[in-house]
Amino acid sequence: MPARGASTRPRTRLGPPSRGRRGALVVCVAALGTAAACSSTPTGTHASGPSSSTSSTLAGPWHGTLVTSSLPGPVQSLQAVSCATAVRCWAVGSTVATAAAPSGPVVVASADGGANWRPQRLPSGIGFLTDIACGTVRTCTAVGQAGGAGVGPGVVVTTTDGGTSWTSQAVPTGTTDVTAVSCRANGRCSALGTVAGRVTTLTPGATAGAWVAGGALPTAASVATSLVCTDGRHCWATASDTTDPSHAVGSIDASTDGGTTWVPQTVPPGTGALNGVDCVTATTGANGNSVTCAAVGTSSTVLNGTRTGRGVVLTSSGATWTSEPVPTTVADLLDVSCGAGPCVAVGATVGTAAQAGVVVLTPATGGSAAVWRRAASVAVALPLTGVSCVSLAACTVVGESVSARLAA
């Protein structure tokens, strides 16, 4: 299943994406013999699919080695990544600001599993992009805002030729932001944007190039941080619910009618911001299909500033979500991908200064004491923001590093 691009997103995620911070970007790739730049050794076997339990059931373990890939010089940071196959990936982010011009949006693409990346040409009038989802090697959708000051209007851009050309789509009147998108293998996509003050489902309409509004998330939701749809009917969204000007809590909503209606899910007490969600479907024989999901975030409810909480992982195969043990060195998890069967989450470590990037992986199945473990990572001085894994042999992670040097 292609990663949702997962739909982020203001990616720290409780505020608009950072566009003023200078710093080089790092892209990390994990692979098992499929990309020349990377290598790793699996331990254990990959289960055929997730089970129906609500705790510690997502298949594992997954072991990988991450290495840094070079990116085009103008790229400053990447917010989200989506891989349609083991070798074809796209990521969205921003360029480095200069004295002559502010930072702008960027889409970079890789045709070799993340070893090399090239920028793609975008339409004018885009301020920044926060999420991307690619259902096939030719079809991708990216979302964000037209304005550079975080005041909208919302933007949806699509490609049907693998990024050779991108086209702006019309969004409903009153759309101030589009923050999350999910695309399926048939190329059909859904997004979440703020329309007339409500977080609302957006889908392509009957008129080519125009998206239409569907149902709204519960009224408490102030911004969607992630979206995944496993088919045309079943979708899950994480959102930020503002409690006061400085704090917000995370919520999870589910739809069984393609986003026409949304129902709140039950999350454990103490859950703070939730930043990403991904779901996988397993065939269960005569009983049909089962869906297992993972959502990630932090226990912190602070809207801006350094996280003071601990990383959060929730899993579910129904309407109730269960908290999983996470290493105490993890402060915040910003994205999760379960396309490989095992789930891989990325984010930041606990730190009083810079919060270094961190990767955590699904534990081995079985055992009540199983803990999502911290994986080896490259030396990244800032959080890792996006991850897309399509198999045990291919996983791509994106973020930003002030210590990395950009390719000329």
Order of alpha helices (4+ residues) and beta strands (2+ residues): beta-beta-beta-beta-beta-beta-beta-beta-beta-beta-beta-beta-beta-beta-beta-beta-beta-beta-beta-beta-beta-beta-beta-beta-beta-beta-beta-beta
